[in-house]
Amino acid sequence: MTASASRPPAPDAPAMEPVPLAVPEIRGNEWAYVRECLDTGWVSSAGAYVDRFEAAVAAAAGTRFAVATTSGTAALHTAMLVAGVERDDEVLVPALTFIAPANAVRYVGAWPLFVDAEPWFGQMDVGRAAEFLRGCAARDGVVRNPRTGRRIRALLPVHILGHPVDLDPLLEEARRLGLPVIEDATESLGASYRGRPVGHLGDLACFSFNGNKLVTTGGGGMLVTDDEAVARRARYLSTQAKDDAIEYVHGAVGYNYRLTNLQAAMGVAQLEQLAGFLAAKRRIAARYTEAVESIAGLQAMAEAPWATSAWWMYTIRVSEAAYGMDSRELMRCLAQRQIQTRPLWQPLNRSPAHADAPPAECPIAEEWNRTALSLPCSVGLAPEAQDRVIEALRSLGGGGRG
Ligand SMILES: *Cc1c(COP(=O)(O)O)cnc(C)c1O
């Protein structure tokens, strides 16, 4: 053992509690409802909680129908299937997002067409997408990409970080061309756009209840829509496409994507607390914004005038020149203080996983990837813990280090 490894910590080193990026908040009826499943034996994919969870999510999104799935990714895959996306079709996807929506496009053999972000909120640049669509030839209901000659089959905007995409210009173009709009609303349950809830803006939408999302079931997802035929088809495909459950007759190659009653029980309890969760997120965001605005070189997360953000992941931008270090160095310095932060995703046009997709220039997404840093923002983040994050951001900046 080396001398340095055996050296005891300095006697005056403060004991620091780690501040995690985002952890679930489990303080409601989760135990009671899950216990009820265990006590009654209703643990699997049939049971009253699945129905209740679907009804509650449909109510939150303002849609007529909801179909629970094992994950948000499974909901996205199912959405591709029910929207009729097929091999060698193309689907518009933002470059700046978690990889799942682009993967879902590939699951059905189609290709993602990556659209750059806009600079203000980091969302899909709908102006660019609409302009591209105006340049596509539409004949006999078929929209073709002039560059690849392939058929464009759907639009898959993603409301990232809890903030809605400025969707109206895209919806207008989609209606004109007869293209379905599938919202990836997995990060933005509870947000709204011009007074309309996210998840009820396009033709269908997907939510996620993964452990890092605002409402969690451990793992889970949901497809929501107003279209009864789409909902029926989604339920059919996500439950092994059974035509006759007794005789095991299946009318298609389906999937086992059904959420369990155990998970749904947790989801029902979590959704009961949605309003409180959203209020906590908004409070945490407001406090960060007030502090960050007074630190040179840091840019606060913004909310558009037409948006009500769910503030899922509070994300600042770091200007290396003005702040004195870049986002990655700041992440390492905060980690030394037991404060966990994360950069945003590698832009998907740069992803090795999607190297075969049509090439795209996405400078704004790349700029966000270089400069963005998400701060600890659990629903249960204590004011003292948030103070520690803010104090660290202040002291690490240009002034504090001089
Ligand atoms: C979390 C997430 C998903 C996938 O959800 P899972 O439930 O983890 O499969 C899809 N898209 C985006 C943008 C996400 O952030």
The ligand as a Tripos MOL2 file, in Angstrom:
@<TRIPOS>MOLECULE
LIG
   15    15     1     0     0
SMALL
NO_CHARGES

@<TRIPOS>ATOM
      1 C1        -36.3380    8.0010  -20.9890 C.3       1 LIG1
      2 C2        -36.5230    8.2590  -22.4340 C.ar      1 LIG1
      3 C3        -37.0650    7.3030  -23.3100 C.ar      1 LIG1
      4 C4        -37.2270    5.8580  -23.0060 C.3       1 LIG1
      5 O1        -37.8350    5.4900  -21.8970 O.3       1 LIG1
      6 P1        -37.5320    4.0610  -21.2060 P.3       1 LIG1
      7 O2        -38.7340    3.9380  -20.3360 O.co2     1 LIG1
      8 O3        -36.2630    4.2310  -20.4440 O.co2     1 LIG1
      9 O4        -37.4640    3.0320  -22.2510 O.co2     1 LIG1
     10 C5        -37.3360    7.6590  -24.6160 C.ar      1 LIG1
     11 N1        -37.0630    8.8820  -25.0690 N.ar      1 LIG1
     12 C6        -36.5020    9.8240  -24.2770 C.ar      1 LIG1
     13 C7        -36.2370   11.1680  -24.8660 C.3       1 LIG1
     14 C8        -36.2090    9.5460  -22.9440 C.ar      1 LIG1
     15 O5        -35.6300   10.4720  -22.1920 O.3       1 LIG1
@<TRIPOS>BOND
     1     1     2 1
     2     2     3 ar
     3     2    14 ar
     4     3     4 1
     5     3    10 ar
     6     4     5 1
     7     5     6 1
     8     6     7 2
     9     6     8 1
    10     6     9 1
    11    10    11 ar
    12    11    12 ar
    13    12    13 1
    14    12    14 ar
    15    14    15 1
@<TRIPOS>SUBSTRUCTURE
     1 LIG1         1 GROUP 0 **** ****
